[in-house]
Amino acid sequence: MVRKHVNRVMPATRVGRIVVGILLIIGGILGFLPVLGFWMIPLGFLVLSVDFPAVRRFRREQEVKLGRWWQRRNANKKKHSEETDI
């Protein structure tokens, strides 16, 4: 089952989210430095996607696809484990 609500820790204001998103992307670009990492780039885009409708739709579509894939994967694992137990 896909979660309906996910607790997110993000700034409540739009300006705050945009600033955090941009800082994450800039930090990701400097990922070769210690402490910063390239993982910050997709996280920055994820934070920014909350405020931009076109990107939000794309993010939501990907969340749904990932959730459905995860459900099929778990169902196949369960089915496979039941077959091997017999």
C-alpha positions in Angstrom: 0.0 0.0 0.0 1.2 3.5 -0.8 1.3 5.8 2.1 -1.2 8.6 1.9 0.8 11.0 4.1 4.5 11.2 4.7 5.9 13.4 7.5 8.3 15.8 6.0 10.6 18.2 7.8 10.7 21.3 5.6 10.4 25.0 6.2 6.7 26.1 6.3 7.2 29.2 4.0 7.7 29.1 0.3 10.7 31.4 0.4 12.3 29.1 3.1 11.8 26.0 0.9 13.2 27.7 -2.2 16.3 28.9 -0.2 16.9 25.4 1.3 16.4 23.8 -2.1 18.9 26.1 -3.8 21.4 25.7 -1.0 21.1 21.9 -1.3 21.8 22.0 -5.0 24.8 24.4 -4.6 26.1 22.1 -1.9 25.7 19.1 -4.2 27.6 20.8 -6.9 30.4 21.1 -4.4 30.1 17.5 -3.6 33.7 16.7 -4.0 34.4 18.6 -0.7 34.3 16.8 2.6 30.8 16.8 4.4 29.0 17.9 1.2 27.9 15.2 -1.2 26.4 14.7 -4.6 23.3 13.3 -2.9 22.3 16.9 -2.1 21.4 17.7 -5.7 18.3 15.4 -6.1 17.3 16.3 -2.5 17.4 20.0 -3.5 15.2 19.4 -6.6 12.8 17.4 -4.4 12.5 20.3 -2.0 12.0 22.7 -4.8 9.3 20.5 -6.4 6.9 21.3 -3.6 6.4 24.8 -4.9 6.5 24.4 -8.7 3.3 22.7 -10.2 4.9 21.2 -13.3 7.7 19.6 -11.3 5.3 18.5 -8.5 3.2 16.6 -11.1 6.3 14.8 -12.3 7.4 14.0 -8.8 4.0 12.7 -7.9 3.9 10.4 -11.0 7.2 9.0 -10.0 6.1 8.4 -6.4 3.1 6.5 -7.7 5.2 4.4 -10.1 7.7 3.6 -7.4 4.9 2.7 -5.0 3.3 0.3 -7.5 6.7 -1.2 -8.3 7.3 -1.7 -4.6 3.9 -3.4 -4.1 4.5 -5.8 -7.0 8.0 -6.6 -5.8 6.8 -7.4 -2.3 3.9 -9.5 -3.6 6.4 -11.4 -5.8 8.7 -12.0 -2.9 5.8 -13.2 -0.7 4.5 -15.5 -3.5 8.0 -16.8 -4.1 8.6 -17.5 -0.4 5.3 -19.4 -0.1 6.2 -21.6 -3.1 9.6 -22.5 -1.6 8.0 -23.3 1.8 5.9 -26.0 0.3 
